[in-house]
Amino acid sequence: PHQRDDGLWLLPIYRSLETGGNFGHDYSELLLLDSEGNATDQLISVPESIGRVHGSIVTSSNGEKLLQFFRSRKADFIYRSVGTLDGLKWSAPEAIDLPNNNSSIQALRLKSGRLAIIFNRFSLHKPYEQASWGEAIWPRTRWPLSVALSSDDGETWPWIKDLDHGDGFAGESNWFMNGQLAYPTILEGFPGELHIAYSWGGRKAIRYLCLMEEQILGIIP
């Protein structure tokens, strides 16, 4: 959840419908919480957000707007929506230049002012045979796990570092043998000190690592 200046919280949620295509027709909303985290009766819509879920909110670099980044049920790209600072109005999500494989992502505004996103650097850019149970696309390829940095609120992502490649199997026959590196989270401790955790090996364990922002920028090895 994202806390507003007035102490209220914005909680990104998404709806999974029993009819109309399981998962593929999911859409996003936000639930307004009071200062103690209790749900209010106010729901905020994200227009044209079908297939865009698991929203992650950060403040824009100038502090005047909110940005929300989404996972895509179509396994194509990460999507971004721009909202008012109070979070009551949002633009339709648009694709950014980072792949997404229908797996979770998380965005974070760093103390340096840069924007960080942790994600799986993989997607399907061509038509995919739809599963009989729904219209979402599930390539199941959740590797490599990568982190990207932007200095212009997500318009461009010139710095990308792969953090984990799984077991390193190659070739189509080994496509699903690298384990799954998924559901990542990222926090900043001291300025530039990034703490990352994610599920590893098909959810066999949680793996943790710490690296510096300068390692992503290529300033230090």
PyMOL commands that set and color helices and strands:
alter all, ss='L'
color gray80, all
select helices_A, chain A and resi 172-174+213-217
alter helices_A, ss='H'
color red, helices_A
select strands_A, chain A and resi 2-3+9-15+27-33+39-45+52-59+65-72+77-84+94-99+106-109+115-120+145-150+159-164+182-188+193-200+205-212
alter strands_A, ss='S'
color yellow, strands_A
deselect
rebuild
show_as cartoon
